[in-house]
Amino acid sequence: MVTTIKKGTPKEEIRKWVNEVVSKSPKSDIMKYAGKLQTDIDPLEYQRELGDEWE
């Protein structure tokens, strides 16, 4: 969606347009993934390996 805002458009009208676009966008709940990344890599060992690359 493209909205052209012309000079002199009231701020209230611009806010209304922005709110319409935001309300139509799909919402995703990313908090359900917080702290739940499953991996077989030991974070401390990985960090040490990365640190060794610079020496």
Backbone as JSON Lines, residues from 0, in Angstrom:
{"i":0,"aa":"M","n":[0.85,-1.17,0.0],"ca":[0.0,0.0,0.0],"c":[0.89,1.23,0.0]}
{"i":1,"aa":"V","n":[0.6,2.15,-0.88],"ca":[1.36,3.38,-0.97],"c":[0.43,4.54,-0.64]}
{"i":2,"aa":"T","n":[0.86,5.38,0.26],"ca":[0.09,6.56,0.64],"c":[0.94,7.79,0.35]}
{"i":3,"aa":"T","n":[0.37,8.71,-0.38],"ca":[1.08,9.95,-0.68],"c":[0.61,11.01,0.29]}
{"i":4,"aa":"I","n":[1.56,11.57,1.01],"ca":[1.25,12.62,1.98],"c":[1.71,13.94,1.38]}
{"i":5,"aa":"K","n":[0.76,14.81,1.2],"ca":[1.07,16.11,0.61],"c":[1.35,17.14,1.69]}
{"i":6,"aa":"K","n":[2.08,18.15,1.3],"ca":[2.42,19.23,2.22],"c":[1.14,19.89,2.72]}
{"i":7,"aa":"G","n":[1.06,20.11,4.0],"ca":[-0.1,20.75,4.59],"c":[-1.13,19.77,5.13]}
{"i":8,"aa":"T","n":[-0.87,18.45,5.01],"ca":[-1.79,17.46,5.55],"c":[-1.74,17.51,7.07]}
{"i":9,"aa":"P","n":[-2.89,17.58,7.72],"ca":[-2.91,17.64,9.19],"c":[-2.28,16.39,9.83]}
{"i":10,"aa":"K","n":[-1.61,16.6,10.95],"ca":[-0.96,15.49,11.65],"c":[-1.95,14.43,12.08]}
{"i":11,"aa":"E","n":[-3.15,14.83,12.45],"ca":[-4.16,13.87,12.89],"c":[-4.53,12.91,11.77]}
{"i":12,"aa":"E","n":[-4.61,13.43,10.55],"ca":[-4.95,12.58,9.41],"c":[-3.81,11.61,9.1]}
{"i":13,"aa":"I","n":[-2.57,12.07,9.22],"ca":[-1.41,11.2,9.0],"c":[-1.39,10.1,10.04]}
{"i":14,"aa":"R","n":[-1.64,10.46,11.3],"ca":[-1.68,9.45,12.37],"c":[-2.77,8.42,12.11]}
{"i":15,"aa":"K","n":[-3.9,8.87,11.6],"ca":[-5.01,7.96,11.3],"c":[-4.58,6.95,10.23]}
{"i":16,"aa":"W","n":[-3.9,7.42,9.19],"ca":[-3.44,6.54,8.12],"c":[-2.42,5.53,8.65]}
{"i":17,"aa":"V","n":[-1.5,6.0,9.47],"ca":[-0.48,5.12,10.04],"c":[-1.13,4.06,10.92]}
{"i":18,"aa":"N","n":[-2.09,4.45,11.73],"ca":[-2.78,3.49,12.6],"c":[-3.54,2.45,11.8]}
{"i":19,"aa":"E","n":[-4.12,2.84,10.67],"ca":[-4.83,1.89,9.82],"c":[-3.87,0.85,9.27]}
{"i":20,"aa":"V","n":[-2.72,1.28,8.81],"ca":[-1.73,0.35,8.26],"c":[-1.22,-0.59,9.33]}
{"i":21,"aa":"V","n":[-0.92,-0.06,10.5],"ca":[-0.4,-0.88,11.59],"c":[-1.44,-1.89,12.05]}
{"i":22,"aa":"S","n":[-2.69,-1.5,12.12],"ca":[-3.73,-2.41,12.59],"c":[-3.98,-3.54,11.59]}
{"i":23,"aa":"K","n":[-3.68,-3.33,10.31],"ca":[-3.9,-4.35,9.29],"c":[-2.73,-5.33,9.2]}
{"i":24,"aa":"S","n":[-1.57,-4.97,9.74],"ca":[-0.4,-5.84,9.62],"c":[-0.57,-7.05,10.54]}
{"i":25,"aa":"P","n":[-0.12,-8.22,10.08],"ca":[-0.25,-9.42,10.92],"c":[0.65,-9.34,12.14]}
{"i":26,"aa":"K","n":[0.14,-9.77,13.24],"ca":[0.9,-9.75,14.49],"c":[1.48,-11.15,14.72]}
{"i":27,"aa":"S","n":[2.72,-11.2,15.12],"ca":[3.32,-12.48,15.46],"c":[3.88,-12.38,16.88]}
{"i":28,"aa":"D","n":[3.65,-13.43,17.63],"ca":[4.11,-13.46,19.01],"c":[5.49,-14.1,19.06]}
{"i":29,"aa":"I","n":[6.54,-13.26,19.02],"ca":[7.89,-13.79,19.03],"c":[8.36,-14.16,20.43]}
{"i":30,"aa":"M","n":[7.63,-13.74,21.45],"ca":[8.04,-14.05,22.82],"c":[7.94,-15.54,23.11]}
{"i":31,"aa":"K","n":[7.17,-16.29,22.31],"ca":[7.08,-17.73,22.56],"c":[8.41,-18.43,22.26]}
{"i":32,"aa":"Y","n":[9.31,-17.76,21.53],"ca":[10.62,-18.32,21.22],"c":[11.71,-17.87,22.19]}
{"i":33,"aa":"A","n":[11.4,-16.95,23.06],"ca":[12.41,-16.38,23.96],"c":[12.97,-17.45,24.89]}
{"i":34,"aa":"G","n":[14.29,-17.63,24.85],"ca":[14.96,-18.57,25.74],"c":[14.77,-20.02,25.37]}
{"i":35,"aa":"K","n":[14.26,-20.32,24.18],"ca":[13.96,-21.7,23.82],"c":[14.72,-22.18,22.61]}
{"i":36,"aa":"L","n":[15.81,-21.54,22.29],"ca":[16.6,-21.96,21.15],"c":[17.32,-23.25,21.52]}
{"i":37,"aa":"Q","n":[17.02,-24.31,20.79],"ca":[17.62,-25.61,21.06],"c":[18.84,-25.79,20.16]}
{"i":38,"aa":"T","n":[19.96,-26.13,20.76],"ca":[21.19,-26.34,20.01],"c":[22.05,-27.35,20.74]}
{"i":39,"aa":"D","n":[22.91,-28.03,19.97],"ca":[23.83,-28.99,20.57],"c":[25.18,-28.37,20.86]}
{"i":40,"aa":"I","n":[25.34,-27.1,20.54],"ca":[26.61,-26.41,20.72],"c":[26.69,-25.85,22.15]}
{"i":41,"aa":"D","n":[27.84,-26.08,22.78],"ca":[28.08,-25.5,24.1],"c":[28.45,-24.03,23.89]}
{"i":42,"aa":"P","n":[27.66,-23.1,24.41],"ca":[27.91,-21.68,24.15],"c":[29.29,-21.21,24.59]}
{"i":43,"aa":"L","n":[29.77,-21.69,25.72],"ca":[31.08,-21.26,26.22],"c":[32.2,-21.77,25.31]}
{"i":44,"aa":"E","n":[32.09,-23.01,24.89],"ca":[33.1,-23.59,23.99],"c":[33.09,-22.86,22.65]}
{"i":45,"aa":"Y","n":[31.92,-22.56,22.13],"ca":[31.8,-21.82,20.87],"c":[32.44,-20.44,20.97]}
{"i":46,"aa":"Q","n":[32.2,-19.78,22.08],"ca":[32.77,-18.46,22.29],"c":[34.3,-18.53,22.38]}
{"i":47,"aa":"R","n":[34.82,-19.57,23.0],"ca":[36.28,-19.74,23.08],"c":[36.87,-19.98,21.69]}
{"i":48,"aa":"E","n":[36.17,-20.77,20.86],"ca":[36.64,-21.02,19.5],"c":[36.7,-19.74,18.69]}
{"i":49,"aa":"L","n":[35.7,-18.9,18.84],"ca":[35.69,-17.64,18.12],"c":[36.8,-16.73,18.61]}
{"i":50,"aa":"G","n":[37.08,-16.75,19.88],"ca":[38.13,-15.92,20.44],"c":[39.51,-16.35,19.97]}
{"i":51,"aa":"D","n":[39.68,-17.65,19.7],"ca":[40.96,-18.16,19.24],"c":[41.27,-17.74,17.81]}
{"i":52,"aa":"E","n":[40.25,-17.39,17.03],"ca":[40.47,-17.0,15.64],"c":[41.26,-15.72,15.53]}
{"i":53,"aa":"W","n":[41.18,-14.86,16.52],"ca":[41.8,-13.54,16.44],"c":[43.24,-13.55,16.92]}
{"i":54,"aa":"E","n":[43.67,-14.63,17.49],"ca":[45.04,-14.68,18.02],"c":[46.03,-15.18,17.01]}
